[in-house]
Amino acid sequence: MPEITLHAEVGREPGSSNTRRLRAEGKVPGIVYGHGAEPVAVAVVARDLRTALSGEAGANALLTLEAGDQTFLTMAREMQRDPVRGTVTHVDFQIVRRDQVMAADVPVSLTGEALEVAHGDGLVDQQLFVLPVRAKPADIPTIIEVDVSALTIGAAIRISDLALPPGVTTDLDDDVAIVVGQPPRILALEEEAAPAEGEEAEGAEAAAEGAAATEAGGGAGESAAESGGEG
């Protein structure tokens, strides 16, 4: 994974007024922490941060952060965003080591065309869009590709079917489904309705039996009444 150099200002003053001033200047306040180092308050140019994280590695990019007379190997973590604009308002830079196994979320992308599902008017249902992995920083993949060419209706591609790159593992269970070949919508609705129809028939049958029993009971009562009257 390529490393990206990012310049950071140090010695920013705390406080909401200073934070607003930095954002007005097009900068993002942040903090550098990790591996027992004293936290360092920094600020980076928002445009530079956006460019650094919009590359192939995305949010998992390795960032060589030049902060004053110090240089840190970091990854951007815990980014806070403006609820309306979606822009980053604060970022935590976690110090990492090249030989350190760490957790990261990697996007899952489907490749190929599930022809059998398409020909059967089925649906390719992607159920996992991000795969949590554990790997050394340089080994974290930029994307996990899943080939759906052999997918059929009623079948699924699961974690156990993945061939992860060397040095990459995931804590998810092997039976977790990534993508499922769903049957046609109409067929699925018919299958859902079938049990209800069966239950309806059973109810009608029970009602008929109940009515027959009532009629039989009523007839017996009338016979008894007639016998009593004759006596």
CORCOR-V724415 format. One record per backbone hydrogen bond with DSSP energy under -0.5 kcal/mol. CO is the residue of the C=O (numbers start at 1). NH is the residue of the N-H. Records with the same first field share a line. If there is no record, write none. Layout:
BEGIN
CO = NH  NH
END
This chain:
BEGIN
2 = 62
4 = 64
6 = 66
8 = 68
9 = 43
15 = 19
16 = 20
17 = 21
18 = 22
19 = 23
20 = 24
21 = 25
22 = 27
23 = 26
26 = 46
27 = 29
28 = 44
29 = 91
30 = 42
31 = 93
32 = 40
33 = 95
34 = 37
37 = 34
40 = 32
41 = 11  12
42 = 30
43 = 9
44 = 28
45 = 49
46 = 50
47 = 51
48 = 52
49 = 53
51 = 54
55 = 58
57 = 60
58 = 61
61 = 63
62 = 4  64
63 = 65  74
64 = 6  66
65 = 67  72
66 = 8  68
67 = 70
70 = 67
72 = 65  74
73 = 96
74 = 63
75 = 94
77 = 92
78 = 80
80 = 89  90
82 = 86
87 = 82
89 = 29
90 = 80
91 = 31  93
92 = 77  94
93 = 33  95
94 = 75
97 = 100  137
100 = 102  137
102 = 135
104 = 106  133
106 = 131
107 = 144
109 = 146
111 = 148
113 = 115
114 = 118
115 = 119
116 = 120
117 = 122
118 = 121
123 = 125  182
124 = 126
125 = 127  180
129 = 108
130 = 132
131 = 106
133 = 104
134 = 169
135 = 102
136 = 139  140
137 = 140
143 = 145
144 = 109
146 = 111  148
148 = 151
151 = 117
152 = 155
155 = 181
156 = 158
157 = 178  179
158 = 161
159 = 162
162 = 164
165 = 168
169 = 134
173 = 176
174 = 160
176 = 159
178 = 127  128
179 = 157
180 = 125  182
181 = 154
182 = 123
184 = 188
185 = 189
186 = 190
187 = 191
188 = 192
189 = 193
190 = 194
191 = 195
192 = 196
193 = 197
194 = 198
195 = 199
196 = 200
197 = 201
198 = 202
199 = 203
200 = 204
201 = 205
202 = 206
203 = 207
204 = 208
205 = 209
206 = 210
207 = 211
208 = 212
209 = 213
210 = 214
211 = 215
212 = 216
213 = 217
214 = 218
215 = 219
216 = 220
217 = 221
218 = 222
219 = 223
220 = 224
221 = 225
222 = 226
223 = 227
224 = 228
225 = 229
226 = 230
227 = 231
END
